[in-house]
Amino acid sequence: MATPSSTTQKQTEKRTMKRQLCNSSNDGPDERRKRSRSSSSAADEDRHETMNGEHATTTPDEGEEQKPDLQSVSLNGSSLEVSPKTERALIAFCKEGALLGEDELAQGIDNNSTTTTISRVLQQDKSDQDSRQYIHQQGEYDEGMRVFTAALPVDNQVNQSTKSISLFYNVGLSHFSRGQHMQARRWFELALERMDKATNDEKDTMTLLYLHHNLGNCNYHLGQNEKAMAEYRQALEIVRYHNLGTNHEAACLNCIAVLLFHGGLTKPGQVLGLFEHTLAVYRSIKGDKSREVATILNNIGRIYYLESKYKEALEVYAEALEIRKELLGQDSIDVAATICNTGQTYHQLGELDKAMECYQNFLSLASNLLTSKHRDIAIIYKCMGEIYHEKKDLEHARGMYEKALTIGKTALGSHHPELASTLNKLGNLYFEMGDLDTALRYYNEGLKVEQQSLEKGHPHTIITLMNVAQIHRQRGNFASALSTYVQVHSLQVESCGPNSLEAANAMSNIALMEYQMESFDSSFESFQEALRIQRDSYGSDDHLEIAATLNLIGLVLFGKKVYELAKGCFRDSLRIRQKLLGVDHREVGIVWYNIASTYLETGDDDQAIKYYKETLRVERLNLGGKHQDVLLTLQHLGLVHQQRGELDLGLKYFTKALEIERQRSREDATATSSHIAVGKLLNLIGNIHLQQANIADMMECYSEASRIYRDWAQPNDTLVIAGYNFYGLAKLHPPNAAIA
């Protein structure tokens, strides 16, 4: 029986095993075409881990203690004065950081009246530290966020109120320089509290600006961008209210733009406008070649990248790189960062050799500036793996991915989304290599990490589940695939709603597995539900997803032997595809094949031959003469003519298919499937010679087919000698009557 094209025969669905990644800060589900991300969010996926800063420092653990430990210090909450010994201790901490212990420092604290225990406050929100395990270390490369880094003067000429504010501010700066952002934030907050209690005459506008700016930067490093935004907006308000100058306004606007960039760009043009305004201010104040100008150019490059304006991105990266090399030297980490960004952009343009050169240059510089186990080293190894992967150099790609995985585990721990990305890339690679067991292992490892580190229903988790389901499908394990698709549907309903297109897509996959398991009634209902959602969403049938669903419903009806309804669905699908894609498109050929098979099943051989020929025309036009689908259609034409008794025509199509299959087997002498296909075609041709009583030709075909089966066949591949009884043969094919 001829069978319409299903996913396992004519590949009506194209599997998407590779994660295709999005650069935007909001990753979308499914087809992430862009290879990389510029954002620094926890879910940053793949290539474009944009590096931005001016100052590269290795950031210690937030929980790492530095001596002297100030967490046990208690301060007088009702007075603005600081005791002399406390003053000396704080100054010592700022200068050297390891002179005093907790007890010695605490002895200098005046503890009468109301007490604020810093240890209590600094230990607040321990969940902040726990969550930072999954927060990208934003600001490791400064994007122009850290503007005010100079200590405030502390001398006996200022009053006690100003002195205590300056001391606390300086302690905050000292903590920040050590990478202790939570402690720094608390000292800045204490300074701000002291300033709130001071008289108006004692308040210094610039100090207030410094505090809000540095509080914003602390929150940014801690991944608390909403709090950071509030601080920077407060700083901007101070600048504008007190007319502190366009330089300070530009600094605030840049910080706000960076936060908007990392928060997900719904309107990239607005953020670009902020950066361009800031750039114009810095150019007018500091000239065309300053560190600030280079930093803003780098920020602008990331916006262009996200908008797919790659040539514009390359232009601003080139200008930023020239300035940084001139001002910072060839060995600056910021030079390395811009080189990396340039490589990312070349990568997106498909200029793989230029991208690889940039990545190698980055590694050469970073090896002297970062630790060998740094997360960015892991990221670049992954990027290099992607280039080898795209060049089909799978062995080198595997080596790069494995390096990225090893370094990533050391740098990020075992439960970071970046690791899941690398694990999934290894899964993709092994899938392409045909090692489904190893591919599934990596996908499951990646899935476990994603489920632990990302919110429920995250698009990356859903794509990994889809990859797992695809392997089960590939193995013919449709029950396991169905179970996985049910999980996907549940997540899509919860995340996007029961009537979303995402839910409809998941339902279609469920229906397809039910079809493969021959649960036709369930499959029909599932496809009908998917079709309802699609029609409600699109408002018209003129959409390719609707055409695909109608074609699949036709397959289900064919399986249920409801052939007229099946033909109706196929023709509806054909009409939509011809309208949207044209009459010569590959997807149109698939529907012609299904229509031809339906006519063949209902005994209308003339229509079947007509539509198989149209299928063959479209397939040759799109796929060339050697494609597997072309061979399948040739065989179906041969079978139809053979069944009609038109043996010469049947022999013609089988012989043409044999010529193509022999050529394919010569091109890949180790391909078992091609050799087996040659044997089966020889078997079919031998049967026609049997029916024609061409004994010598028959024996030649059977002998060669038997030899191939002996050398290459799988357990179920055996020679099948099939013909008609002599009387039936004489009636069906009169030229053979005398011999019969």
ZAMARGU-4260 file (C-alpha; in steps of 0.2 Angstrom, whole numbers, plus 5000, padded with zeros to 4 digits):
<rodrens>
0) 5000/5000/5000 | 5007/5017/4996 | 5008/5028/5011 | 5007/5047/5011 | 5021/5058/5015
5) 5024/5058/5034 | 5038/5065/5044 | 5048/5049/5043 | 5046/5048/5024 | 5045/5064/5015
10) 5050/5075/5031 | 5036/5086/5031 | 5043/5093/5047 | 5061/5099/5048 | 5068/5095/5065
15) 5077/5109/5074 | 5090/5102/5085 | 5102/5117/5085 | 5098/5130/5098 | 5097/5146/5087
20) 5100/5160/5098 | 5094/5177/5101 | 5105/5192/5104 | 5091/5202/5113 | 5090/5203/5131
25) 5073/5194/5130 | 5076/5177/5123 | 5061/5171/5113 | 5056/5153/5112 | 5059/5142/5097
30) 5069/5149/5083 | 5083/5160/5090 | 5091/5164/5074 | 5104/5176/5081 | 5119/5167/5088
35) 5122/5177/5103 | 5117/5189/5116 | 5123/5206/5121 | 5114/5206/5137 | 5122/5201/5153
40) 5106/5193/5161 | 5107/5176/5170 | 5099/5168/5155 | 5112/5175/5143 | 5113/5162/5129
45) 5128/5158/5118 | 5139/5169/5108 | 5137/5187/5110 | 5143/5189/5129 | 5147/5207/5125
50) 5162/5214/5135 | 5161/5233/5139 | 5172/5241/5152 | 5186/5252/5155 | 5193/5244/5171
55) 5195/5225/5172 | 5196/5218/5190 | 5195/5201/5197 | 5179/5201/5208 | 5181/5191/5224
60) 5167/5181/5231 | 5154/5192/5239 | 5155/5182/5255 | 5174/5183/5256 | 5179/5192/5272
65) 5193/5206/5271 | 5202/5212/5287 | 5198/5222/5297 | 5180/5215/5298 | 5168/5230/5299
70) 5152/5219/5300 | 5152/5219/5319 | 5153/5238/5321 | 5139/5247/5330 | 5137/5265/5327
75) 5128/5279/5337 | 5112/5282/5328 | 5107/5298/5338 | 5123/5307/5335 | 5132/5312/5320
80) 5149/5311/5329 | 5162/5297/5327 | 5174/5293/5341 | 5192/5296/5337 | 5197/5278/5338
85) 5183/5273/5326 | 5189/5287/5314 | 5206/5280/5314 | 5200/5263/5312 | 5189/5268/5297
90) 5203/5277/5289 | 5215/5263/5291 | 5203/5251/5283 | 5202/5263/5268 | 5220/5264/5266
95) 5226/5247/5270 | 5212/5235/5274 | 5221/5223/5286 | 5226/5233/5301 | 5213/5230/5314
100) 5202/5216/5320 | 5184/5216/5325 | 5186/5218/5344 | 5199/5231/5342 | 5189/5241/5330
105) 5173/5239/5341 | 5182/5247/5356 | 5182/5264/5347 | 5164/5264/5344 | 5153/5276/5355
110) 5138/5264/5360 | 5127/5275/5370 | 5109/5279/5365 | 5101/5270/5349 | 5112/5257/5341
115) 5112/5252/5323 | 5121/5235/5321 | 5129/5234/5304 | 5132/5216/5305 | 5113/5214/5306
120) 5110/5225/5291 | 5124/5218/5281 | 5117/5200/5284 | 5100/5205/5278 | 5093/5197/5263
125) 5105/5182/5263 | 5094/5177/5248 | 5103/5190/5238 | 5119/5181/5240 | 5111/5164/5236
130) 5103/5172/5220 | 5119/5179/5214 | 5125/5162/5210 | 5115/5164/5195 | 5117/5182/5191
135) 5129/5187/5177 | 5143/5197/5185 | 5137/5213/5177 | 5150/5227/5176 | 5165/5216/5177
140) 5169/5226/5162 | 5164/5244/5167 | 5152/5251/5154 | 5154/5269/5161 | 5144/5265/5176
145) 5157/5269/5189 | 5160/5287/5188 | 5165/5294/5205 | 5179/5284/5212 | 5189/5297/5222
150) 5189/5297/5241 | 5181/5312/5250 | 5193/5322/5261 | 5193/5319/5279 | 5202/5332/5290
155) 5199/5342/5306 | 5194/5357/5296 | 5177/5350/5293 | 5163/5347/5305 | 5159/5331/5313
160) 5144/5328/5302 | 5153/5330/5286 | 5168/5320/5293 | 5157/5305/5297 | 5148/5305/5280
165) 5165/5306/5271 | 5172/5292/5282 | 5157/5281/5278 | 5158/5285/5260 | 5176/5281/5259
170) 5174/5264/5267 | 5160/5261/5254 | 5172/5265/5240 | 5185/5253/5249 | 5173/5239/5250
175) 5168/5242/5231 | 5186/5241/5226 | 5187/5224/5234 | 5172/5218/5225 | 5162/5217/5241
180) 5146/5226/5234 | 5134/5222/5247 | 5145/5229/5261 | 5149/5244/5250 | 5130/5247/5248
185) 5127/5247/5266 | 5141/5260/5270 | 5135/5271/5256 | 5117/5269/5264 | 5124/5274/5281
190) 5132/5289/5274 | 5116/5294/5266 | 5106/5291/5282 | 5119/5303/5291 | 5116/5316/5277
195) 5097/5315/5279 | 5100/5319/5298 | 5111/5334/5294 | 5106/5352/5293 | 5104/5360/5275
200) 5120/5370/5278 | 5129/5354/5281 | 5123/5345/5266 | 5134/5345/5251 | 5126/5342/5234
205) 5140/5334/5225 | 5142/5321/5240 | 5124/5317/5238 | 5126/5315/5219 | 5141/5303/5223
210) 5131/5293/5235 | 5116/5290/5223 | 5128/5286/5209 | 5138/5273/5219 | 5122/5265/5227
215) 5116/5263/5209 | 5132/5254/5204 | 5132/5243/5219 | 5114/5238/5215 | 5119/5235/5197
220) 5133/5223/5202 | 5121/5214/5214 | 5109/5211/5200 | 5095/5222/5207 | 5093/5233/5192
225) 5076/5241/5198 | 5085/5248/5213 | 5099/5254/5203 | 5088/5263/5191 | 5080/5272/5205
230) 5097/5278/5212 | 5102/5284/5195 | 5086/5293/5191 | 5088/5301/5208 | 5106/5306/5203
235) 5099/5313/5187 | 5086/5323/5196 | 5100/5331/5208 | 5110/5336/5193 | 5096/5344/5184
240) 5089/5353/5199 | 5106/5360/5204 | 5112/5363/5186 | 5128/5353/5190 | 5132/5352/5171
245) 5130/5342/5155 | 5145/5331/5160 | 5136/5324/5175 | 5120/5323/5166 | 5128/5313/5152
250) 5135/5301/5165 | 5118/5298/5173 | 5110/5296/5156 | 5123/5283/5151 | 5120/5273/5167
255) 5101/5273/5164 | 5103/5268/5146 | 5114/5253/5151 | 5101/5247/5163 | 5088/5249/5150
260) 5099/5238/5139 | 5101/5224/5151 | 5082/5225/5156 | 5076/5220/5139 | 5075/5232/5124
265) 5057/5234/5118 | 5062/5251/5110 | 5081/5250/5106 | 5079/5266/5096 | 5076/5276/5113
270) 5091/5268/5121 | 5102/5272/5106 | 5096/5290/5107 | 5102/5291/5125 | 5119/5284/5121
275) 5120/5296/5106 | 5116/5311/5117 | 5129/5305/5129 | 5142/5303/5116 | 5139/5320/5109
280) 5141/5328/5126 | 5157/5318/5129 | 5164/5323/5112 | 5161/5341/5115 | 5169/5341/5133
285) 5183/5329/5132 | 5186/5328/5113 | 5185/5314/5101 | 5198/5303/5109 | 5194/5300/5127
290) 5190/5284/5137 | 5172/5290/5140 | 5170/5292/5121 | 5177/5274/5118 | 5166/5267/5131
295) 5150/5275/5124 | 5155/5269/5107 | 5156/5251/5113 | 5139/5253/5121 | 5132/5259/5105
300) 5139/5245/5095 | 5129/5233/5106 | 5113/5242/5101 | 5117/5241/5083 | 5121/5222/5085
305) 5104/5219/5093 | 5096/5228/5079 | 5105/5217/5066 | 5114/5233/5060 | 5131/5223/5059
310) 5140/5235/5048 | 5136/5250/5059 | 5142/5240/5074 | 5158/5236/5066 | 5161/5254/5062
315) 5159/5260/5080 | 5168/5245/5087 | 5183/5250/5076 | 5183/5268/5082 | 5182/5262/5100
320) 5196/5250/5097 | 5207/5263/5090 | 5204/5275/5104 | 5207/5261/5117 | 5223/5255/5109
325) 5230/5273/5109 | 5225/5278/5127 | 5226/5261/5136 | 5239/5251/5126 | 5238/5235/5116
330) 5237/5224/5132 | 5222/5232/5140 | 5207/5221/5145 | 5196/5234/5137 | 5205/5232/5120
335) 5202/5214/5122 | 5184/5217/5125 | 5181/5227/5110 | 5191/5214/5099 | 5179/5201/5106
340) 5164/5211/5101 | 5171/5214/5084 | 5173/5195/5082 | 5155/5192/5088 | 5149/5204/5074
345) 5159/5196/5061 | 5152/5179/5067 | 5135/5185/5064 | 5139/5191/5047 | 5145/5174/5043
350) 5163/5180/5041 | 5170/5165/5051 | 5188/5167/5048 | 5188/5185/5054 | 5178/5180/5069
355) 5190/5166/5073 | 5205/5178/5072 | 5196/5190/5084 | 5193/5176/5096 | 5210/5170/5096
360) 5217/5188/5098 | 5205/5190/5113 | 5212/5174/5121 | 5230/5179/5118 | 5227/5195/5128
365) 5215/5188/5141 | 5227/5174/5146 | 5238/5188/5154 | 5224/5198/5161 | 5211/5185/5167
370) 5213/5169/5176 | 5213/5153/5165 | 5197/5148/5173 | 5187/5164/5169 | 5170/5163/5163
375) 5174/5174/5148 | 5188/5162/5143 | 5174/5148/5143 | 5163/5159/5132 | 5175/5162/5119
380) 5180/5144/5118 | 5162/5140/5115 | 5161/5153/5102 | 5176/5145/5093 | 5167/5129/5095
385) 5152/5136/5086 | 5163/5142/5071 | 5171/5124/5069 | 5153/5117/5071 | 5147/5128/5057
390) 5162/5123/5046 | 5157/5105/5049 | 5173/5102/5058 | 5165/5092/5072 | 5180/5085/5080
395) 5188/5102/5083 | 5171/5109/5088 | 5169/5095/5101 | 5186/5100/5108 | 5181/5118/5110
400) 5165/5114/5118 | 5173/5102/5130 | 5186/5116/5135 | 5172/5128/5138 | 5162/5116/5149
405) 5177/5112/5160 | 5182/5130/5162 | 5164/5135/5164 | 5161/5123/5178 | 5176/5130/5188
410) 5171/5148/5185 | 5152/5147/5187 | 5148/5131/5197 | 5138/5117/5191 | 5121/5126/5190
415) 5123/5141/5179 | 5113/5144/5163 | 5129/5146/5153 | 5134/5128/5157 | 5117/5123/5150
420) 5120/5132/5134 | 5137/5123/5132 | 5129/5106/5136 | 5115/5108/5123 | 5128/5113/5110
425) 5137/5097/5114 | 5120/5088/5112 | 5117/5096/5095 | 5135/5091/5090 | 5133/5072/5095
430) 5115/5072/5087 | 5123/5078/5070 | 5136/5064/5072 | 5123/5051/5074 | 5127/5047/5092
435) 5110/5049/5099 | 5114/5041/5116 | 5127/5054/5120 | 5117/5068/5113 | 5102/5063/5124
440) 5114/5062/5139 | 5120/5080/5136 | 5103/5086/5133 | 5097/5079/5149 | 5111/5086/5159
445) 5108/5103/5151 | 5089/5101/5155 | 5093/5098/5174 | 5104/5114/5175 | 5090/5124/5166
450) 5077/5118/5178 | 5087/5122/5193 | 5094/5139/5187 | 5080/5146/5176 | 5062/5150/5180
455) 5049/5137/5176 | 5044/5137/5158 | 5059/5147/5152 | 5061/5146/5133 | 5078/5138/5134
460) 5070/5124/5145 | 5056/5121/5132 | 5069/5120/5118 | 5079/5107/5127 | 5064/5097/5130
465) 5060/5098/5112 | 5077/5092/5108 | 5075/5077/5120 | 5058/5073/5112 | 5066/5074/5094
470) 5079/5061/5099 | 5065/5049/5105 | 5056/5052/5089 | 5072/5048/5079 | 5073/5032/5088
475) 5055/5028/5085 | 5051/5029/5104 | 5035/5039/5101 | 5028/5035/5118 | 5043/5044/5127
480) 5042/5058/5114 | 5023/5060/5117 | 5027/5061/5136 | 5040/5075/5133 | 5028/5085/5122
485) 5015/5084/5135 | 5027/5092/5147 | 5031/5106/5134 | 5012/5109/5131 | 5009/5111/5150
490) 5023/5124/5151 | 5017/5133/5136 | 4999/5134/5143 | 5006/5140/5159 | 5018/5153/5152
495) 5008/5159/5136 | 4990/5154/5139 | 4980/5139/5133 | 4975/5148/5117 | 4992/5154/5112
500) 5001/5149/5096 | 5015/5141/5107 | 5002/5130/5115 | 4995/5126/5097 | 5013/5121/5092
505) 5015/5109/5107 | 4998/5102/5103 | 5002/5098/5085 | 5018/5089/5091 | 5007/5079/5103
510) 4995/5075/5089 | 5010/5070/5077 | 5016/5057/5090 | 4998/5050/5092 | 4998/5048/5073
515) 5014/5039/5073 | 5007/5027/5087 | 4992/5025/5076 | 4980/5033/5089 | 4971/5041/5075
520) 4956/5047/5085 | 4966/5055/5098 | 4977/5063/5085 | 4963/5070/5075 | 4956/5078/5090
525) 4973/5086/5095 | 4976/5092/5078 | 4958/5100/5077 | 4962/5109/5093 | 4978/5116/5086
530) 4969/5121/5070 | 4956/5130/5080 | 4969/5140/5090 | 4979/5144/5074 | 4963/5150/5065
535) 4958/5161/5080 | 4975/5168/5081 | 4978/5172/5062 | 4960/5176/5058 | 4962/5169/5040
540) 4967/5152/5033 | 4981/5160/5022 | 4995/5155/5034 | 5008/5142/5032 | 5006/5135/5049
545) 4988/5132/5045 | 4993/5124/5029 | 5004/5112/5038 | 4991/5107/5051 | 4978/5104/5037
550) 4991/5092/5028 | 4994/5083/5044 | 4975/5081/5047 | 4974/5074/5030 | 4987/5061/5035
555) 4977/5056/5050 | 4961/5054/5039 | 4971/5044/5027 | 4976/5032/5042 | 4958/5031/5047
560) 4954/5027/5028 | 4942/5042/5026 | 4950/5046/5009 | 4938/5059/5003 | 4940/5070/5018
565) 4959/5067/5017 | 4959/5073/4999 | 4949/5088/5005 | 4962/5093/5018 | 4976/5090/5006
570) 4969/5101/4993 | 4965/5115/5006 | 4984/5114/5011 | 4989/5114/4993 | 4979/5130/4989
575) 4987/5139/5004 | 5004/5134/5000 | 5003/5138/4981 | 4996/5155/4985 | 5009/5159/4998
580) 5024/5150/4991 | 5021/5148/4972 | 5017/5132/4962 | 5035/5126/4962 | 5040/5126/4980
585) 5046/5110/4989 | 5031/5111/5002 | 5019/5111/4987 | 5027/5095/4980 | 5025/5086/4997
590) 5006/5089/4996 | 5005/5083/4978 | 5014/5067/4984 | 5000/5065/4998 | 4986/5068/4985
595) 4994/5055/4973 | 4995/5042/4986 | 4977/5045/4991 | 4971/5042/4973 | 4982/5027/4972
600) 4974/5020/4988 | 4956/5023/4981 | 4961/5014/4964 | 4962/5029/4953 | 4978/5025/4945
605) 4977/5038/4932 | 4976/5052/4944 | 4989/5044/4955 | 5002/5044/4940 | 4997/5062/4936
610) 5001/5068/4953 | 5016/5058/4956 | 5023/5065/4940 | 5019/5083/4946 | 5028/5078/4963
615) 5043/5072/4953 | 5044/5088/4943 | 5044/5099/4959 | 5056/5088/4968 | 5069/5088/4954
620) 5067/5107/4953 | 5070/5110/4971 | 5081/5095/4977 | 5090/5089/4961 | 5090/5072/4954
625) 5099/5062/4967 | 5088/5066/4983 | 5080/5052/4993 | 5063/5059/4990 | 5066/5059/4971
630) 5070/5041/4972 | 5055/5037/4982 | 5043/5045/4970 | 5052/5036/4955 | 5049/5019/4964
635) 5030/5024/4967 | 5028/5027/4949 | 5037/5011/4945 | 5025/5001/4956 | 5009/5009/4949
640) 5014/5005/4932 | 5019/4987/4937 | 5002/4985/4945 | 4993/4991/4929 | 5003/4978/4919
645) 5013/4992/4911 | 5029/4983/4914 | 5040/4992/4902 | 5036/5009/4910 | 5038/5001/4928
650) 5055/4995/4922 | 5059/5012/4916 | 5056/5020/4933 | 5064/5007/4943 | 5080/5007/4931
655) 5081/5026/4933 | 5080/5025/4952 | 5093/5011/4952 | 5105/5022/4942 | 5104/5036/4955
660) 5106/5024/4969 | 5121/5016/4962 | 5129/5033/4960 | 5125/5037/4978 | 5133/5021/4984
665) 5149/5024/4974 | 5150/5042/4982 | 5149/5034/4999 | 5155/5016/4998 | 5153/5014/5017
670) 5134/5019/5017 | 5124/5003/5021 | 5108/5011/5017 | 5113/5015/4999 | 5119/4997/4996
675) 5103/4990/5003 | 5093/5002/4992 | 5102/4995/4977 | 5098/4978/4982 | 5080/4981/4984
680) 5079/4990/4967 | 5088/4975/4959 | 5075/4964/4968 | 5060/4974/4960 | 5068/4974/4943
685) 5071/4956/4944 | 5053/4953/4948 | 5048/4963/4932 | 5060/4952/4922 | 5051/4937/4930
690) 5034/4943/4924 | 5042/4946/4907 | 5050/4929/4907 | 5067/4937/4904 | 5075/4923/4913
695) 5093/4928/4911 | 5090/4946/4916 | 5080/4940/4931 | 5094/4929/4937 | 5107/4942/4935
700) 5096/4954/4946 | 5092/4941/4959 | 5110/4935/4960 | 5117/4953/4963 | 5103/4957/4975
705) 5107/4941/4985 | 5125/4946/4986 | 5121/4963/4992 | 5109/4956/5005 | 5123/4944/5011
710) 5136/4958/5013 | 5125/4972/5019 | 5108/4967/5024 | 5100/4970/5041 | 5090/4955/5048
715) 5074/4959/5039 | 5082/4962/5022 | 5079/4947/5011 | 5076/4943/4993 | 5058/4943/4989
720) 5053/4934/4973 | 5035/4940/4968 | 5026/4938/4952 | 5009/4933/4945 | 5002/4915/4941
725) 5005/4912/4923 | 4987/4913/4918 | 4985/4930/4927 | 5002/4936/4919 | 4996/4931/4902
730) 4979/4941/4904 | 4988/4956/4912 | 5002/4957/4900 | 4997/4950/4883 | 5015/4950/4875
735) 5020/4937/4888 | 5005/4925/4884 | 5014/4913/4872 | 5028/4910/4885 | 5016/4909/4899
</rodrens>
